[in-house]
Amino acid sequence: MNIKPLFSTLLFAAMFLIFGCKQGDNKSSATDESASLTKLVNDWNNAHNSKDVAVLASLYNESVDYYGRAKDKNDCIDSKLSEFKKHKDYYQQIDGDIKCEKITDTEYKCLFLKRVTYNNKTKNYPSYLVFAKQGDKWFITAESDRVTDKNISKSNDKNTSAETEYTSDVDASSDSRVQSSGDGYSRIGSQYWMTTNLNVNRFRNGDIIPQAYSIEEWLNAGHEERPVWCYYEFKNENGYKYGKLYNWYAVNDIRGLAPNGWHVPSDAEWNSLSNNLGGDNQSGYSLKDNYGWYNDGNGNNESGFAGLPGGCIHDDGRFSSIGKGSSWWTSSTRNGAEAFSRHLHYKDDEMHKANYNMSSGFSVRCVRN
């Protein structure tokens, strides 16, 4: 009897059984991990609705990449508490399946659609949590959503240059309420708004707009009712992120501050912007960017406006509010010495209307003609 074929057959069968069991074990292990992580995601979701801080604290790693910002666990919890306090009717639910993708043997990314309700409005966020295994436990090491990631990426791209070029070639075929674009504008209602503060040093006809390098130069220009601009605290690095601060005489100059195809919005146009986002009492939350504001006073930037707290310079030469507030001119005057303006603040979600001396220095946003 020739035992070689029989031996080969038995050897192949044994290898098949060993390999098959190993593959089965891997699949079983992955399934078990996905089930455990799915439960943790649901625990995380339920803890938001019950405002259970202890459960949330138990889920987070000591350091977390939290919506694009490095935070420790306590900062994450403070951010949650701030959100709950700001929106007392806050409620979230996971809509559909939770998909857990393996990154490494000790790291998974769980993706899901988060449906958030507050102020009697419901919004959807394609969200994710990243879990890392330490010992026999999983902890959240990253939390974000695709909208936030996209906005951060756009902001990083925009901040690579102190001078920004804008396009007026927009696609008006969509009739959605808000349509964001990577070209420096966002459609809000029927208006198209620039998504960064104006950062030009020439009028539309090519003439140079004078720059103030000191408080004295700023005050002299205001006293003589001449156009002027400066960076916050006269530091160039502030211009990269927040743009330039202009006095109202620059806004009103007949040579044109806004690029071709754009103009500085009137008081009425700012009103329309606010009304399209729910009114002055809540529109600030949609206008503020979702990072960069003091004490987690961020918005959700649902509008694509990406408002950042660039501060201002007062008519007496005092700088204030960088990181905490933003100020924009309108093209409308209150009287011969004051013009109307709009302001956002880290403390609330409102858009504030005010009027200031024309010698003050505010940011400028433009709207399409």
C-alpha positions as CSV (number, residue, x, y, z in Angstrom):
1,M,0.0,0.0,0.0
2,N,1.3,3.4,-1.0
3,I,1.0,5.6,2.1
4,K,2.4,8.8,0.5
5,P,-0.9,10.0,-1.1
6,L,-2.7,9.2,2.1
7,F,-0.2,11.1,4.2
8,S,-0.4,14.1,1.9
9,T,-4.2,14.1,2.1
10,L,-4.1,13.9,5.9
11,L,-1.5,16.7,6.1
12,F,-3.5,19.0,3.8
13,A,-6.7,18.3,5.8
14,A,-4.9,19.1,9.1
15,M,-3.5,22.4,7.7
16,F,-6.9,23.3,6.4
17,L,-8.5,22.7,9.8
18,I,-5.7,24.7,11.6
19,F,-5.9,27.6,9.1
20,G,-9.7,27.5,9.1
21,C,-9.8,27.6,12.8
22,K,-7.4,30.5,12.9
23,Q,-9.4,32.5,10.4
24,G,-12.5,31.7,12.3
25,D,-10.9,32.8,15.5
26,N,-9.9,36.1,13.9
27,K,-13.4,36.7,12.6
28,S,-14.9,35.8,15.9
29,S,-12.4,38.2,17.7
30,A,-13.2,41.0,15.3
31,T,-16.9,40.4,15.8
32,D,-16.5,40.5,19.5
33,E,-14.5,43.7,19.4
34,S,-17.2,45.4,17.2
35,A,-19.9,44.3,19.5
36,S,-18.0,45.7,22.5
37,L,-17.3,49.0,20.8
38,T,-20.9,49.4,19.5
39,K,-22.0,49.1,23.1
40,L,-19.5,51.7,24.2
41,V,-20.7,54.1,21.5
42,N,-24.3,53.6,22.6
43,D,-23.2,54.2,26.2
44,W,-21.5,57.4,25.1
45,N,-24.7,58.5,23.3
46,N,-27.0,57.7,26.3
47,A,-24.7,59.5,28.7
48,H,-25.2,62.7,26.7
49,N,-29.0,62.5,27.0
50,S,-28.9,61.6,30.7
51,K,-26.1,64.3,31.3
52,D,-24.2,61.5,33.1
53,V,-20.8,63.1,33.6
54,A,-19.4,60.1,35.5
55,V,-20.1,57.8,32.6
56,L,-18.6,60.2,30.0
57,A,-15.5,60.6,32.2
58,S,-15.1,56.8,32.3
59,L,-15.1,56.6,28.5
60,Y,-12.5,59.2,27.5
61,N,-8.8,58.7,27.4
62,E,-6.6,61.2,29.4
63,S,-5.8,63.0,26.2
64,V,-8.3,63.4,23.3
65,D,-8.2,64.8,19.8
66,Y,-11.5,66.6,20.3
67,Y,-13.0,68.1,17.1
68,G,-9.5,69.0,15.8
69,R,-8.1,70.2,19.1
70,A,-5.9,68.4,21.6
71,K,-7.6,68.3,25.0
72,D,-7.4,66.5,28.2
73,K,-10.3,64.5,29.6
74,N,-11.5,67.3,32.0
75,D,-11.6,69.8,29.1
76,C,-13.7,67.4,27.1
77,I,-16.2,67.0,30.0
78,D,-16.2,70.8,30.5
79,S,-17.1,71.2,26.8
80,K,-20.0,68.8,27.1
81,L,-21.3,70.6,30.2
82,S,-21.1,73.9,28.4
83,E,-23.1,72.5,25.6
84,F,-25.7,71.1,27.9
85,K,-26.0,74.4,29.7
86,K,-26.3,76.4,26.5
87,H,-29.0,74.1,25.1
88,K,-31.0,72.7,28.0
89,D,-33.2,70.7,25.5
90,Y,-30.1,69.0,24.0
91,Y,-30.8,65.5,22.8
92,Q,-28.9,63.2,20.5
93,Q,-29.5,59.8,18.9
94,I,-27.6,57.5,16.6
95,D,-29.5,57.0,13.4
96,G,-28.8,53.7,11.6
97,D,-25.9,51.3,12.1
98,I,-22.5,51.9,13.8
99,K,-19.7,50.8,11.6
100,C,-16.4,49.9,13.4
101,E,-13.3,49.9,11.2
102,K,-10.1,48.3,12.5
103,I,-7.1,50.6,12.3
104,T,-4.6,48.4,14.3
105,D,-5.0,45.5,16.7
106,T,-5.6,48.0,19.5
107,E,-7.4,50.8,17.7
108,Y,-10.8,51.1,16.0
109,K,-12.7,53.9,14.3
110,C,-16.5,53.8,14.8
111,L,-18.6,55.8,12.3
112,F,-22.2,56.7,12.7
113,L,-24.8,59.3,11.9
114,K,-25.6,61.5,15.0
115,R,-28.9,63.2,15.0
116,V,-28.9,66.2,17.3
117,T,-31.9,68.2,18.5
118,Y,-32.0,71.5,20.4
119,N,-34.0,74.7,20.1
120,N,-36.7,72.6,18.5
121,K,-34.4,71.9,15.5
122,T,-32.8,68.6,14.4
123,K,-29.5,68.4,12.6
124,N,-27.5,65.5,11.3
125,Y,-23.8,65.0,11.7
126,P,-21.8,62.1,10.1
127,S,-19.7,61.5,13.2
128,Y,-17.0,59.2,14.5
129,L,-15.2,58.1,17.7
130,V,-11.7,56.5,17.7
131,F,-11.1,54.0,20.5
132,A,-7.7,52.7,21.7
133,K,-7.3,49.6,23.9
134,Q,-5.3,49.9,27.1
135,G,-5.1,46.6,28.9
136,D,-8.5,45.1,28.6
137,K,-10.4,48.4,28.3
138,W,-11.3,50.7,25.4
139,F,-11.0,54.5,25.7
140,I,-12.1,57.3,23.3
141,T,-9.0,59.0,21.9
142,A,-10.7,61.1,19.2
143,E,-14.1,62.6,18.6
144,S,-15.3,64.6,15.6
145,D,-17.5,64.7,12.6
146,R,-16.9,65.1,8.9
147,V,-18.4,68.6,8.8
148,T,-15.9,69.8,11.4
149,D,-13.0,68.1,9.8
150,K,-13.8,69.7,6.5
151,N,-14.2,73.1,8.0
152,I,-10.8,72.8,9.8
153,S,-9.2,71.7,6.6
154,K,-10.7,74.7,4.7
155,S,-9.6,77.1,7.5
156,N,-6.0,75.7,7.4
157,D,-5.9,76.2,3.7
158,K,-7.2,79.7,3.9
159,N,-4.7,80.7,6.6
160,T,-1.6,79.8,4.5
161,S,-1.6,83.4,3.1
162,A,-2.2,86.8,4.6
163,E,-3.7,88.1,1.3
164,T,-6.8,86.3,0.0
165,E,-8.2,86.3,-3.5
166,Y,-11.9,85.9,-3.9
167,T,-14.0,84.6,-6.8
168,S,-17.4,85.9,-7.8
169,D,-18.0,82.9,-10.1
170,V,-20.6,81.0,-8.0
171,D,-22.9,78.1,-8.9
172,A,-26.5,79.4,-8.4
173,S,-28.1,76.2,-9.6
174,S,-28.8,74.9,-6.1
175,D,-31.8,76.1,-4.2
176,S,-30.7,74.8,-0.8
177,R,-30.8,77.3,2.1
178,V,-27.0,77.1,2.8
179,Q,-24.5,75.9,0.3
180,S,-20.8,75.9,1.3
181,S,-18.0,76.1,-1.2
182,G,-14.3,75.7,-1.2
183,D,-13.8,78.9,-3.2
184,G,-14.1,81.4,-0.4
185,Y,-17.9,81.9,-0.2
186,S,-21.0,80.4,1.3
187,R,-24.6,80.7,0.1
188,I,-26.9,81.6,3.0
189,G,-30.5,82.1,1.9
190,S,-30.2,84.0,-1.4
191,Q,-27.0,85.7,-0.4
192,Y,-23.4,84.7,-1.1
193,W,-21.0,85.7,1.7
194,M,-17.2,85.5,1.9
195,T,-16.0,82.9,4.4
196,T,-13.0,84.9,5.6
197,N,-12.5,88.5,6.7
198,L,-11.3,90.9,4.1
199,N,-7.5,91.1,3.9
200,V,-6.7,93.5,1.1
201,N,-4.3,96.5,1.2
202,R,-5.4,98.2,-2.0
203,F,-8.7,99.7,-3.1
204,R,-10.4,98.3,-6.1
205,N,-8.8,100.9,-8.4
206,G,-5.4,99.8,-7.3
207,D,-4.6,102.7,-4.9
208,I,-2.8,101.7,-1.7
209,I,-4.8,101.8,1.5
210,P,-2.6,103.3,4.2
211,Q,-1.5,101.0,7.0
212,A,-1.2,102.2,10.6
213,Y,1.9,100.9,12.4
214,S,1.2,102.7,15.7
215,I,-1.7,104.0,17.8
216,E,-0.6,107.5,16.9
217,E,-1.0,106.8,13.2
218,W,-4.3,105.2,13.8
219,L,-5.7,108.1,15.8
220,N,-4.4,110.7,13.3
221,A,-6.1,109.0,10.4
222,G,-9.4,108.9,12.3
223,H,-9.1,112.5,13.4
224,E,-8.6,113.5,9.7
225,E,-11.3,111.1,8.5
226,R,-8.8,109.2,6.3
227,P,-9.0,105.5,5.4
228,V,-6.6,103.3,7.3
229,W,-6.1,99.7,8.3
230,C,-4.0,97.8,10.8
231,Y,-3.4,94.3,12.2
232,Y,-4.6,93.5,15.7
233,E,-1.9,95.0,18.1
234,F,0.0,95.8,14.9
235,K,1.2,92.2,14.6
236,N,1.4,90.6,11.2
237,E,0.7,87.2,12.5
238,N,-2.8,88.2,13.5
239,G,-3.6,89.1,9.9
240,Y,-2.9,85.5,8.8
241,K,-5.8,84.3,10.9
242,Y,-8.2,87.2,11.3
243,G,-7.6,89.5,8.4
244,K,-7.2,93.3,8.6
245,L,-9.1,95.8,10.8
246,Y,-10.4,98.8,8.8
247,N,-11.8,102.1,9.9
248,W,-15.2,103.1,8.4
249,Y,-13.6,105.7,6.1
250,A,-11.9,102.8,4.3
251,V,-15.3,101.0,4.0
252,N,-17.0,104.1,2.6
253,D,-14.2,105.2,0.2
254,I,-15.4,105.8,-3.4
255,R,-12.4,103.9,-4.7
256,G,-14.0,100.6,-3.5
257,L,-12.8,98.4,-0.6
258,A,-14.5,95.2,-1.8
259,P,-13.1,93.2,-4.7
260,N,-14.9,93.2,-8.1
261,G,-18.3,91.5,-7.9
262,W,-18.6,92.1,-4.2
263,H,-19.6,94.9,-1.8
264,V,-19.7,95.7,1.9
265,P,-23.1,94.6,3.2
266,S,-25.6,97.1,4.4
267,D,-27.4,97.0,7.7
268,A,-30.4,95.5,5.9
269,E,-28.3,92.8,4.3
270,W,-26.9,91.8,7.7
271,N,-30.5,91.6,8.9
272,S,-31.3,89.2,6.1
273,L,-28.4,87.0,7.0
274,S,-29.5,86.8,10.6
275,N,-33.1,86.1,9.7
276,N,-32.1,83.3,7.4
277,L,-30.4,81.6,10.4
278,G,-33.2,82.0,12.9
279,G,-32.9,85.6,14.0
280,D,-30.5,87.6,16.1
281,N,-31.1,85.5,19.3
282,Q,-29.6,82.3,17.8
283,S,-27.9,83.1,14.5
284,G,-24.5,83.6,16.1
285,Y,-24.2,79.9,16.8
286,S,-24.5,79.1,13.1
287,L,-22.1,81.9,12.2
288,K,-19.3,81.2,14.7
289,D,-16.7,78.7,13.6
290,N,-16.5,75.5,15.6
291,Y,-13.1,76.2,17.1
292,G,-11.0,79.2,18.2
293,W,-13.4,80.9,20.6
294,Y,-12.5,81.5,24.3
295,N,-13.9,79.1,26.9
296,D,-15.5,76.9,24.3
297,G,-17.8,79.6,23.1
298,N,-17.7,78.1,19.7
299,G,-20.5,77.7,17.3
300,N,-21.3,74.9,14.8
301,N,-20.5,76.9,11.6
302,E,-23.5,75.3,10.0
303,S,-23.8,78.4,7.8
304,G,-20.2,78.1,6.5
305,F,-19.6,81.7,7.5
306,A,-16.7,80.5,9.7
307,G,-16.7,83.6,12.1
308,L,-13.6,83.9,14.2
309,P,-12.9,86.2,17.2
310,G,-10.6,88.7,15.5
311,G,-11.3,91.5,18.1
312,C,-11.2,95.2,17.2
313,I,-9.5,98.5,17.8
314,H,-11.5,101.3,19.3
315,D,-11.5,104.9,18.2
316,D,-9.2,105.8,21.2
317,G,-6.6,103.2,20.1
318,R,-7.5,100.4,22.5
319,F,-7.4,96.9,21.2
320,S,-9.9,94.4,22.7
321,S,-11.6,91.1,22.4
322,I,-9.3,89.0,20.3
323,G,-10.2,85.3,20.9
324,K,-13.5,86.4,22.6
325,G,-15.4,88.6,20.1
326,S,-15.7,89.6,16.5
327,S,-16.8,92.9,15.0
328,W,-17.8,93.7,11.4
329,W,-18.7,97.0,9.7
330,T,-21.9,97.5,7.7
331,S,-22.0,100.1,5.0
332,S,-24.9,101.9,6.7
333,T,-24.5,105.0,8.9
334,R,-26.4,106.0,12.0
335,N,-25.3,109.6,11.8
336,G,-22.4,111.7,10.7
337,A,-20.0,110.2,13.2
338,E,-21.2,106.6,13.7
339,A,-21.9,103.5,11.5
340,F,-23.8,100.3,12.3
341,S,-21.9,97.1,13.0
342,R,-22.4,93.5,13.9
343,H,-20.8,91.5,16.7
344,L,-20.5,87.9,18.0
345,H,-19.3,87.0,21.5
346,Y,-18.1,83.8,23.1
347,K,-20.6,84.2,26.0
348,D,-23.8,83.6,23.9
349,D,-25.2,82.6,20.5
350,E,-26.6,86.0,19.5
351,M,-25.7,88.3,16.7
352,H,-25.4,91.8,18.3
353,K,-26.2,95.0,16.5
354,A,-24.5,98.2,17.5
355,N,-23.1,101.5,16.3
356,Y,-19.6,102.8,16.7
357,N,-17.5,105.8,15.9
358,M,-16.3,105.6,12.3
359,S,-12.7,105.9,13.6
360,S,-13.0,102.4,15.2
361,G,-11.3,99.5,13.4
362,F,-13.4,96.4,12.6
363,S,-13.2,93.4,10.3
364,V,-15.1,93.4,7.0
365,R,-17.0,90.7,5.3
366,C,-18.3,91.1,1.8
367,V,-21.4,89.9,0.1
368,R,-21.8,89.2,-3.6
369,N,-23.4,91.8,-5.8
